[in-house]
Every structure is written in structure tokens, then in C-alpha cells.
Amino acid sequence: MTTRPELSNLRDAESNWQGLRVCVAGLGIAGFAAADALLSVGAEVLVIDSAEGDRQRERGQILEVLGARVILGSRDSCPDDTDVYVVSPGIPPSADIIVSAQQRQIPMWGELEVAWRMRPRSDPAPWLCVTGTNGKTTTTLMLASILAADGRRTQAAGNVGTSLIDAVRNHDLEVIAVEVSATQMPFVTSMSPESAACINLAADHLDFFASMGDYAQNKALVYRHTQVACVYNADEPVTEQMVRDADVVEGCRAIGITRGVPAPSMIGVVDDVIVDRAFVDNRATHAQELALVDDVPLAAPAFLTDALVAAALARSHGVSPAAVRDGLRSFTAAPHRMTRVARVGDVVYVDDSKATNAHAAATSLGAFSPVVWVAGGMAKGQDFSELVEQVAARLRAVILLGVDRDVIGAALARHAPDVPVVDVARSDTGAMEEVVAHAARLARPGDTVLLAPGCASWDMFGDYADRGNRFARAVRSLPEPRR
């Protein structure tokens, strides 16, 4: 009979995992990677998923070949003899299958916990973690670009799209830039990043967490057990308070960033130059030039903030000042993040389908004026009143689509009653062609038609990329206006 290992002894991929009974909930990217990794170290793996589409069946067949037992189309919880329950970041902590397991005192691991325990025992790549309501992906990719410019073998992983579990199993990496969503933070206890940052905090995922306070607490967990530097945004005081409250490793420093002039132990801007007063000698009186503001490739204040956070995390890892400049200059933005699609006549069309919450949409809308705004989708419990009040003066017109378009429509009626609004009731993916046609009719020369939905895409589209691609195709099919 195989002795079942103690979870406290499972600290790395070389630990003795034989006989551990694991139930993995969800066959998405994270669930598949977790099951694959656990099978590779000798655990006994059961995978359950309530869906049974082509993607689940294909992944399930692969895992069955590797030795897993897979049950699709079932909403059953994990068996009572499960040693550890691995849950997908797409499953809310309030879900019945999670609550049931907790009531039976079955230990819970999230994706980050599995990834941390799957690191190699010898010289594991340190993690530089990035979270925030908005800007996570841009900051993480900027960070990876800076690290690469310094000659480090690195990869952006986590919520950015590449499985973190797969990344930690790549023994060639020297450091990993990790994008962390709040939905990945529940059930993480062991993670100890080298450095971590929270860029900002605004309402999001309120359909996932019990309250805004619960959401904020999960964001703040990114700082727990941090070893070298907790990077906070001095222009967003809530992030500094997160650092003050964090349980960190002794000796860890608090490092601020600001778009203004930095104090000691901060990185900021002086006369359009990004300067470091945190990782230099004599920081009380001296500063190190890192880059010019013009080296930041996306012209909006939020992207300067992202660059400052990326620079602070990279400098905490010891990269050179020149690498910050070179990494920012060579940075390529993520697809569907304020991407210029086309100019049709004298109207510019911009795809920011990645703006899946009101905070992100506000950032995008703040970069353009006048704007024909394309918005709507799954609102995730958000209220849009503050956003509409903030951007009303910029709006030429608004085109609404998606299941929760009435939520945005109500905010527009209250706070921007004079702005023309078109409601597109179609729920098929072809609705985007109608949306773009309305936008082209309403836009005037010099306007920007901006897809910044402020909402998730799953009600009508495969994901935000699918939504953005359909917007781009519709734009490119528009006829050139007659002169």
C-alpha cells in the first residue's frame, strides 16, 4: 500500500508525490497544465468539468493517455478521499463544488499554489508578480521586455496567457514575469515572490467575489511573503496601504512609483525623464536616469504608470539602467490593447477589446476625443455611473451591445442624456458588423471610433480577442467615404 504524502512536504517537483490523490476542477489552460504536471510527478489525478465540448474532450483524452481519470459533463464535487482539490481560477470561491469541499475539510490549491510547488528544487527561477485592476498585461510584458534587454532568460506567464505551471517546468528560465489576476489568488499559501506590485484597484470581478472588500483583500495577497521589494503606486494610496498591511519576508523594501517627482525609495519622472531614487547609492540626494517618457511606446498616462512599475520590478531584480530604456523601446503591446485598426476617411478606429472593466475603459477613453464609444457585454456587477460622468464630454455617440448593455445605457441616460445612443439588440456574433456600421454613420472627421467595452465578452464572443478580431474585420470591410 502506497503511503500518502503530507502536503507540507510537497515543496518542489522533486518531492515524493507518489500516492497523492488529486481532484482537478476545470479543463481550461490552468486545469490542463495542473493535471499534466501532477501526473508527471506521480500523483493520482481525477479531472472533472461540467462542460463536455470539443476542447474538453480533446484535452481529456490526452490526460487519460497520461494516466488521469476524466469525468466530463458532471457537476459532482470531488470524492471524499481526495487529498487536495485543485480549482480553476474561473470557479468562484462561493461555488457549490468549492463550498462542499471546504465543508469536508479537503485542502484547496489554486493555479499559483500548484505552480509554486512544481518549481525545480535547484535554482528555481524567481517570480516578479504583477497585479492590479487595469494594466497587468501591459506591465508584465514591459517587464519581460526589460528583463530580456538585460540578457535574462525570461518569460511572461500566468494570467497573460502562457501557463505559469508550464513556465516553472522550463528549467532554462532565469526569472519569470508573472501576471496575477485576483481570481487566481484564492487558495494560495506558499507563494513567495522575489518582488511584487499592485498597479491600481477599482471595481471588477464583483460577480466572482463576495464584495469589493473581498476583491481588494485578494489583490493584496500578491504582497504576502514577498522577499525583495513591494512596489506600490503612490498615486493610488490604496496600494501603499496594501504594502503596509502585508506579511512580508524580513528585509523586504517598500518601493513607490509616481508619475510625479519621486521621493527617496521611489521611481518617478523629472522633466520628462524616468528616474530611479530607489535602487541607487545616496538615494537621498541622487537619482539615476532610466529612460525618457518618450521611450514609453503608448501615449497615455496609464501606460507611463505601467512602465514605471515594470522598471521598479526589473530594477529590484538587478537589471541595468540601460536595459530599462532598451526594453521599453523594444516593447510590443498586447493585441487588442489600444490597437489602431484603420483610418477610414478621416475617422480612426481603435480596438481596445481588452478593456473588460470600467476602469480600463476609462483609461482608454481618456486618450481620445471626440469618441464614438462601442461598449457593453457582461458587466460583472459593475456600476458605470462614475465612468460616464468622467468621460461624458468626450463622447460623440455610444453604440451599445451585449447582455448587460442596459446597465451602461442607464448610466448614460442619467449622466450624459444629450449623447446619442444606439442600442444593438442582436446577440449573434454578426452584430459587430451592425455596430461598426452605426459607428461609421455617427462619426465625424477627426473622431475616433473606440471599442473599449468595459465588460467581459463571453455573452456573445469566444473571448475578448474574438470580439476585437470581429471588430477589426468589420472596420476593414467599410467602404471608403466619397469625397
C-alpha positions in Angstrom: 0.0 0.0 0.0 1.4 3.4 -1.0 1.8 5.9 1.8 0.1 9.2 1.1 2.5 12.1 1.4 2.0 15.1 3.7 1.1 18.2 1.8 3.6 20.2 3.8 6.4 18.1 2.4 5.5 18.8 -1.2 7.6 21.9 -1.8 9.0 21.2 -5.3 8.8 19.0 -8.3 11.5 16.6 -6.8 9.4 15.9 -3.7 7.7 12.5 -3.3 4.3 13.0 -4.8 3.6 9.2 -5.2 0.1 8.3 -4.0 -1.3 11.8 -3.6 -4.9 11.8 -4.7 -5.7 15.0 -6.5 -9.0 16.2 -8.0 -8.7 18.9 -10.6 -11.8 21.0 -11.3 -11.9 22.5 -14.8 -10.2 21.7 -18.1 -9.1 25.1 -19.2 -5.5 26.2 -19.7 -4.8 26.2 -16.0 -6.6 22.9 -15.2 -5.0 21.0 -18.0 -1.5 22.3 -17.1 -2.1 21.4 -13.4 -3.3 17.9 -14.2 -0.4 17.3 -16.6 2.2 18.5 -14.1 0.7 16.4 -11.3 0.6 13.3 -13.4 4.3 13.8 -14.3 5.4 13.7 -10.7 3.3 10.5 -9.9 0.1 11.9 -8.3 -3.2 10.1 -8.9 -5.3 12.6 -10.8 -9.1 12.8 -11.3 -10.3 15.7 -13.6 -13.9 16.9 -13.5 -15.5 19.5 -15.8 -19.2 20.3 -16.1 -18.7 21.1 -19.8 -18.1 18.5 -22.4 -17.3 20.4 -25.6 -14.7 19.6 -28.2 -11.9 21.3 -26.3 -12.7 19.5 -23.1 -12.9 16.1 -24.8 -9.6 16.6 -26.7 -7.8 17.7 -23.5 -9.5 14.9 -21.5 -8.3 12.3 -24.0 -4.7 13.5 -23.7 -4.8 13.3 -19.9 -6.4 9.9 -20.0 -3.5 8.6 -22.1 -1.2 10.1 -19.5 -3.0 8.2 -16.7 -5.7 10.5 -15.4 -9.3 9.7 -14.9 -11.6 12.2 -16.6 -15.3 12.9 -16.0 -16.9 15.5 -18.3 -20.5 16.8 -18.1 -20.8 16.3 -14.4 -21.4 18.8 -11.6 -20.4 16.3 -8.9 -17.9 17.5 -6.3 -14.6 15.8 -5.6 -14.6 12.4 -3.8 -14.3 12.3 0.0 -10.9 10.6 -0.2 -9.3 13.4 -2.1 -6.0 14.7 -0.6 -6.1 18.1 -2.4 -8.6 19.8 -4.6 -7.1 21.9 -7.4 -9.6 24.6 -8.6 -9.6 26.6 -11.7 -9.4 30.4 -11.4 -12.7 30.6 -13.3 -14.6 29.0 -10.4 -15.8 31.5 -7.8 -15.0 30.6 -4.1 -18.7 30.6 -3.4 -19.4 27.8 -6.0 -21.2 24.8 -4.5 -18.3 22.4 -5.5 -15.8 24.5 -3.6 -18.0 25.1 -0.5 -18.8 21.4 -0.4 -15.1 20.5 -0.4 -14.4 23.1 2.3 -17.1 21.7 4.5 -15.5 18.3 4.2 -12.1 20.0 5.1 -10.5 19.0 1.8 -7.4 21.2 1.3 -7.7 23.6 -1.7 -5.0 24.7 -4.1 -5.3 27.3 -6.8 -3.2 27.5 -10.0 -0.5 29.7 -8.3 -0.1 27.2 -5.5 0.4 24.3 -7.8 2.9 26.3 -9.9 4.9 27.3 -6.8 5.1 23.7 -5.6 6.1 22.5 -9.1 9.3 24.5 -9.3 12.6 22.7 -9.5 14.4 22.2 -6.3 17.7 23.6 -7.5 17.9 27.2 -8.6 14.2 27.8 -9.3 13.5 31.0 -11.4 12.3 33.8 -9.1 8.9 35.4 -9.7 8.3 39.1 -10.3 4.5 39.3 -9.8 2.2 42.0 -11.2 -1.5 42.6 -10.3 -4.0 45.4 -10.5 -7.4 46.0 -11.9 -6.0 47.5 -15.1 -2.7 47.4 -16.8 -1.5 44.0 -15.7 -0.8 42.6 -19.1 0.9 45.7 -20.4 3.1 45.9 -17.3 4.0 42.2 -17.3 5.0 42.3 -21.0 7.0 45.5 -20.4 8.8 43.8 -17.5 9.6 40.8 -19.7 10.9 43.1 -22.4 13.2 44.9 -19.9 14.5 41.7 -18.5 15.2 40.3 -21.9 17.0 43.5 -22.9 19.3 42.9 -19.9 20.1 39.4 -21.3 18.0 37.5 -18.8 16.3 34.3 -20.0 12.7 35.2 -19.1 9.1 34.6 -20.0 5.8 36.4 -19.3 3.4 33.9 -17.8 0.3 33.5 -15.7 -2.9 35.4 -16.5 -1.1 36.9 -19.5 -1.9 33.7 -21.5 1.1 31.3 -21.0 0.5 28.8 -18.3 2.6 29.6 -15.2 2.7 25.9 -14.4 4.3 25.2 -17.8 6.7 28.1 -17.3 8.1 26.8 -14.0 8.8 23.5 -15.5 11.1 25.2 -18.1 14.4 24.9 -16.3 16.1 27.2 -18.8 14.4 30.3 -17.4 16.3 32.7 -15.0 13.3 34.8 -14.0 9.6 34.8 -14.7 7.4 37.9 -15.1 4.1 36.7 -13.6 0.7 38.4 -14.3 -1.6 37.6 -11.4 -5.4 38.1 -11.5 -7.4 38.4 -8.3 -9.3 35.3 -9.4 -6.0 33.3 -9.1 -5.3 34.4 -5.5 -7.8 32.3 -3.5 -6.2 29.1 -2.1 -2.6 30.4 -2.4 -0.5 30.0 0.7 3.1 29.0 -0.2 4.0 31.6 -2.9 6.9 33.9 -2.1 7.7 36.2 -5.0 11.0 37.9 -5.2 9.1 41.2 -5.8 5.5 42.1 -6.4 3.4 45.1 -7.4 -0.3 46.1 -7.4 -0.8 48.9 -10.0 -4.2 50.1 -9.0 -7.6 49.0 -7.6 -11.1 49.6 -8.9 -14.3 47.7 -9.0 -14.1 44.5 -11.1 -15.0 40.8 -10.7 -17.8 41.7 -8.4 -19.7 38.7 -9.7 -16.8 36.5 -8.5 -16.1 37.9 -5.1 -18.5 38.4 -2.2 -17.8 42.2 -2.1 -15.4 44.9 -3.1 -13.6 44.4 0.2 -13.1 40.7 -0.6 -11.8 41.6 -4.1 -9.3 44.0 -2.6 -8.1 41.5 0.0 -7.4 39.0 -2.7 -5.5 41.6 -4.7 -3.4 42.5 -1.6 -2.3 38.8 -1.2 0.2 39.4 -4.1 2.5 41.1 -1.5 2.4 38.2 1.0 5.8 36.6 1.7 7.5 39.0 -0.8 11.3 38.8 -0.4 12.9 41.9 -2.0 10.5 44.7 -3.0 6.8 45.5 -2.7 6.2 48.0 -5.4 3.2 50.3 -4.8 1.6 53.2 -6.8 2.0 56.4 -4.8 -0.7 57.9 -7.0 -3.1 55.3 -5.7 -2.9 55.3 -1.9 -4.8 52.1 -1.5 -1.9 50.2 -2.9 0.5 51.7 -0.4 -1.8 50.6 2.4 -1.8 47.1 1.0 2.0 47.1 1.4 1.8 48.4 4.9 -0.6 45.6 5.9 1.4 42.8 4.1 3.2 40.0 5.9 6.5 40.1 4.0 9.9 38.5 4.4 12.2 40.4 6.8 14.3 43.0 4.8 11.7 43.4 2.0 11.6 47.1 0.9 8.6 49.2 0.0 9.2 50.9 -3.3 6.9 53.6 -4.7 6.3 54.8 -8.2 4.7 58.0 -9.3 4.2 60.0 -12.5 5.4 63.0 -10.5 8.8 63.8 -8.9 9.9 60.8 -6.8 10.9 60.9 -3.2 13.7 58.6 -1.9 12.9 54.9 -2.4 10.7 55.7 -5.4 10.9 55.8 -9.2 9.2 58.7 -10.9 9.5 61.4 -13.5 11.6 64.6 -13.6 11.5 66.9 -16.6 10.1 64.1 -18.9 12.9 61.7 -17.7 12.1 58.5 -15.8 14.5 58.4 -12.8 15.3 55.9 -10.1 15.7 57.0 -6.5 15.2 53.6 -5.1 18.0 51.3 -6.3 20.9 53.7 -6.3 23.5 54.7 -3.8 22.9 58.0 -1.9 19.2 57.9 -2.9 18.5 60.8 -0.5 20.4 63.2 -2.8 20.9 61.3 -6.1 18.8 59.8 -8.9 19.7 57.5 -11.8 18.2 58.2 -15.3 16.5 55.2 -16.7 14.7 56.3 -19.8 12.8 59.2 -21.4 9.0 59.4 -21.1 9.1 59.3 -24.9 10.6 55.8 -24.7 7.2 54.6 -23.4 5.5 53.3 -26.7 1.9 54.0 -25.8 0.9 57.7 -25.4 -1.4 57.7 -22.4 -0.8 58.4 -18.7 -1.8 54.9 -17.6 1.0 53.4 -19.8 3.6 55.6 -18.2 2.4 54.2 -14.8 2.8 50.6 -16.2 6.3 51.4 -17.4 7.3 52.8 -14.0 6.0 49.7 -12.3 7.8 47.4 -14.7 11.0 49.5 -14.3 10.8 49.2 -10.5 10.3 45.4 -10.5 13.1 45.0 -13.0 15.5 47.2 -11.0 14.6 45.2 -7.9 16.0 42.2 -9.8 19.2 44.0 -10.6 18.8 45.0 -14.2 20.9 47.8 -15.6 19.5 51.3 -16.2 20.2 50.9 -20.0 18.1 47.8 -20.1 15.0 49.7 -18.8 15.4 52.1 -21.7 16.1 49.4 -24.3 13.3 47.2 -23.0 10.7 50.0 -23.2 11.8 50.9 -26.7 11.5 47.4 -28.0 8.2 46.6 -26.2 5.3 45.4 -28.3 1.8 46.0 -26.8 -0.5 43.0 -26.3 -3.1 42.5 -29.1 -6.4 44.3 -28.6 -4.9 46.9 -26.3 -5.5 50.3 -27.8 -4.6 48.9 -31.2 -5.1 51.2 -34.2 -7.1 49.1 -36.7 -7.5 51.5 -39.6 -8.3 55.1 -40.7 -11.4 55.2 -42.9 -11.7 58.6 -44.4 -10.8 60.9 -41.6 -12.0 58.6 -38.8 -9.6 56.4 -36.8 -10.8 53.0 -35.5 -9.2 51.7 -32.3 -9.5 48.2 -30.8 -9.2 48.0 -27.0 -11.3 44.9 -26.6 -9.0 44.0 -23.7 -10.7 46.8 -21.7 -13.0 44.4 -19.9 -13.9 46.6 -16.9 -14.9 50.2 -16.3 -11.5 51.3 -15.0 -9.8 50.0 -18.2 -12.4 51.7 -20.4 -11.9 55.0 -18.6 -8.1 54.8 -19.3 -8.8 54.1 -23.0 -11.5 56.8 -23.3 -9.2 59.3 -21.7 -6.7 59.0 -24.5 -9.1 60.1 -27.3 -11.6 62.9 -28.0 -14.2 63.1 -29.6 -15.1 59.4 -29.4 -17.8 57.2 -30.8 -17.7 54.6 -28.0 -18.6 50.9 -28.6 -19.4 49.4 -25.2 -21.2 46.5 -23.5 -21.1 42.8 -22.8 -21.2 41.1 -19.4 -20.9 43.8 -16.7 -19.7 41.6 -13.9 -21.7 43.5 -11.3 -20.1 46.9 -12.1 -21.7 50.3 -12.0 -20.8 52.7 -14.8 -22.1 56.0 -13.4 -18.7 57.3 -12.4 -17.1 56.3 -15.7 -19.9 58.0 -17.7 -19.6 61.2 -15.6 -15.9 61.2 -16.2 -15.9 60.9 -20.0 -19.3 62.4 -21.0 -17.7 65.5 -22.5 -15.6 63.3 -24.8 -18.5 61.3 -26.3 -19.8 62.0 -29.8 -22.1 58.9 -29.5 -22.3 55.5 -28.0 -23.1 52.1 -29.6 -24.2 49.5 -27.0 -24.3 45.7 -27.4 -24.3 42.7 -25.2 -26.4 41.2 -22.4 -25.8 44.0 -19.9 -25.9 46.9 -22.3 -28.9 48.4 -20.4 -26.6 48.9 -17.3 -24.4 51.3 -19.3 -27.5 52.7 -21.0 -29.0 53.7 -17.7 -25.8 55.4 -16.7 -25.7 57.3 -20.0 -29.4 58.4 -19.5 -28.6 59.8 -16.1 -25.2 61.4 -16.7 -24.9 62.1 -20.4 -28.6 62.5 -21.6 -27.6 64.5 -24.7 -25.2 61.9 -26.1 -26.8 59.9 -28.9 -27.1 56.2 -28.0 -27.7 53.3 -30.4 -28.8 50.0 -28.8 -27.9 46.9 -30.9 -30.1 44.1 -29.6 -28.7 41.3 -31.7 -26.9 38.7 -29.7 -25.2 36.8 -32.5 -21.5 37.5 -33.3 -22.5 39.2 -36.6 -23.9 42.0 -34.5 -20.4 43.6 -34.7 -20.9 44.5 -38.3 -24.1 46.4 -37.4 -22.2 48.1 -34.6 -19.5 49.3 -36.8 -21.9 50.5 -39.5 -23.7 52.6 -36.9 -20.4 54.0 -35.6 -19.3 54.9 -39.1 -22.5 56.8 -39.7 -22.3 58.8 -36.4 -18.5 59.6 -36.5 -17.4 62.9 -37.9 -14.0 63.7 -39.5 -11.3 63.7 -36.7 -13.3 61.4 -34.4 -12.1 58.1 -33.0 -14.4 55.0 -33.0 -13.2 53.1 -29.9 -14.1 49.6 -29.0 -13.5 49.8 -25.2 -16.4 47.6 -23.9 -15.8 47.9 -20.2 -17.3 44.4 -20.0 -16.4 40.8 -20.4 -17.1 39.2 -23.8 -18.4 35.7 -23.0 -22.1 36.5 -23.6 -21.5 36.9 -27.4 -17.9 36.0 -28.2 -15.3 33.4 -27.6 -13.2 35.8 -25.6 -12.0 39.5 -25.9 -9.7 38.6 -28.7 -12.5 37.1 -30.8 -14.5 40.3 -30.1 -11.6 42.5 -31.2 -11.0 40.5 -34.3 -14.6 40.7 -35.4 -14.5 44.5 -34.8 -11.4 44.8 -36.9 -12.8 42.7 -39.7 -16.0 44.8 -39.8 -13.9 48.0 -39.9 -11.8 46.8 -42.7 -14.9 45.9 -44.7 -16.2 49.5 -44.6 -16.2 51.4 -47.9 -14.0 54.5 -48.2 -16.3 57.5 -47.9 -16.9 59.6 -51.0 -15.0 62.9 -51.2 
